[in-house]
Amino acid sequence: MAECKELHSIDWGIECYHRAIKQVCGIELFMVRTSEAIKTHFFSAIRAFTQL
């Protein structure tokens, strides 16, 4: 039972990370087409998340 709670806690942390990076940092909202620009956008969104 304790192992299940620990796994759920880890899973919930991952879910919160994905929700925040999508809603707060806008990782899905970009209007670029080149792979370099997409990489820059992803890096900037993740960097913004770590600054929060």
Backbone bond lengths (Angstrom), bond angles and torsions (degrees), N, CA, C in turn:
res aa  C-N    CA-C-N  psi(-1)  N-CA   C-N-CA  omega(-1)  CA-C   N-CA-C  phi
1 M - - - 1.449 - - 1.524 111.48 -
2 A 1.330 116.67 -41.06 1.468 120.44 -179.93 1.524 110.52 -64.86
3 E 1.341 116.05 -37.22 1.466 120.04 178.96 1.524 110.46 -65.41
4 C 1.312 116.81 -37.99 1.469 121.16 178.28 1.532 110.59 -64.31
5 K 1.319 117.26 -42.43 1.462 121.08 178.41 1.519 110.94 -64.46
6 E 1.327 116.66 -39.03 1.464 120.43 179.19 1.532 110.69 -65.41
7 L 1.329 116.89 -43.74 1.465 120.62 178.12 1.524 111.23 -64.38
8 H 1.323 117.15 -38.88 1.457 120.71 178.04 1.521 110.49 -64.66
9 S 1.322 116.82 -38.98 1.460 121.27 178.68 1.528 110.83 -63.92
10 I 1.314 116.70 -42.59 1.471 120.87 177.47 1.515 109.97 -63.92
11 D 1.324 116.23 -45.80 1.469 121.69 179.92 1.522 110.67 -60.58
12 W 1.312 117.17 -41.80 1.467 120.70 -179.41 1.530 110.85 -65.32
13 G 1.313 117.05 -37.77 1.450 121.11 176.91 1.523 112.01 -62.01
14 I 1.316 116.45 -40.68 1.463 121.08 177.38 1.519 110.20 -65.73
15 E 1.319 117.28 -42.30 1.471 121.06 178.37 1.529 111.07 -61.35
16 C 1.317 116.97 -42.98 1.472 120.93 178.61 1.518 111.01 -63.60
17 Y 1.331 117.09 -39.55 1.460 121.28 177.61 1.525 110.59 -61.15
18 H 1.337 116.78 -48.92 1.465 120.11 -179.20 1.528 111.75 -63.55
19 R 1.307 117.21 -40.64 1.468 120.52 179.60 1.526 110.24 -63.93
20 A 1.310 116.80 -44.71 1.465 120.53 -178.94 1.520 111.62 -65.68
21 I 1.320 116.84 -42.98 1.461 118.49 -177.10 1.522 111.27 -69.31
22 K 1.327 116.73 -26.82 1.468 119.80 177.00 1.525 111.49 -81.03
23 Q 1.329 117.38 -48.50 1.461 121.06 -173.03 1.524 113.18 -82.95
24 V 1.312 117.65 -42.70 1.454 120.86 -174.00 1.525 111.83 -86.41
25 C 1.328 116.59 -42.61 1.466 120.51 -174.30 1.520 113.44 -95.09
26 G 1.322 118.41 -9.95 1.455 121.82 175.06 1.517 114.94 66.34
27 I 1.318 117.14 39.73 1.457 119.86 -176.54 1.533 112.06 -65.72
28 E 1.321 117.90 -24.83 1.464 120.81 -179.02 1.533 113.16 -87.21
29 L 1.314 117.58 -12.15 1.457 121.47 -173.27 1.523 111.45 -101.25
30 F 1.314 116.26 86.69 1.446 119.02 176.31 1.520 109.50 -140.17
31 M 1.312 115.38 148.78 1.462 122.30 -176.33 1.526 110.10 -118.99
32 V 1.296 116.71 47.68 1.463 121.44 179.93 1.520 109.28 -122.55
33 R 1.313 116.00 160.75 1.459 119.97 -178.10 1.525 113.92 -121.25
34 T 1.309 117.21 -25.86 1.460 118.19 -176.88 1.522 110.35 -76.92
35 S 1.312 115.66 148.63 1.460 119.55 -178.17 1.527 111.32 -65.01
36 E 1.319 117.49 -33.79 1.465 120.60 178.78 1.532 110.88 -65.45
37 A 1.320 117.15 -41.52 1.463 120.63 178.73 1.528 111.07 -66.92
38 I 1.319 117.30 -37.32 1.472 121.11 178.05 1.524 109.84 -65.20
39 K 1.328 116.66 -43.79 1.466 120.53 178.16 1.531 110.97 -61.31
40 T 1.327 116.19 -41.44 1.462 120.55 178.88 1.524 110.72 -63.64
41 H 1.330 116.38 -41.29 1.462 120.52 178.94 1.523 110.73 -63.72
42 F 1.329 117.55 -46.54 1.462 121.06 178.58 1.528 110.73 -60.01
43 F 1.326 116.33 -45.38 1.467 120.12 179.03 1.521 110.87 -59.87
44 S 1.323 116.82 -44.89 1.457 120.96 -178.88 1.534 111.74 -64.55
45 A 1.335 117.12 -39.26 1.463 120.46 179.20 1.528 110.88 -66.92
46 I 1.317 117.05 -42.48 1.457 119.74 179.43 1.524 110.00 -68.28
47 R 1.311 117.00 -38.62 1.476 121.35 176.49 1.526 110.37 -62.08
48 A 1.329 117.30 -42.01 1.465 120.78 177.68 1.525 110.44 -62.55
49 F 1.328 117.00 -40.21 1.459 120.74 178.80 1.522 111.10 -61.64
50 T 1.327 116.62 -43.12 1.477 118.92 -178.84 1.530 111.24 -68.83
51 Q 1.327 117.52 -26.18 1.465 120.82 177.65 1.529 112.09 -75.37
52 L 1.344 116.59 -23.86 1.456 119.65 177.91 1.502 108.63 -72.66
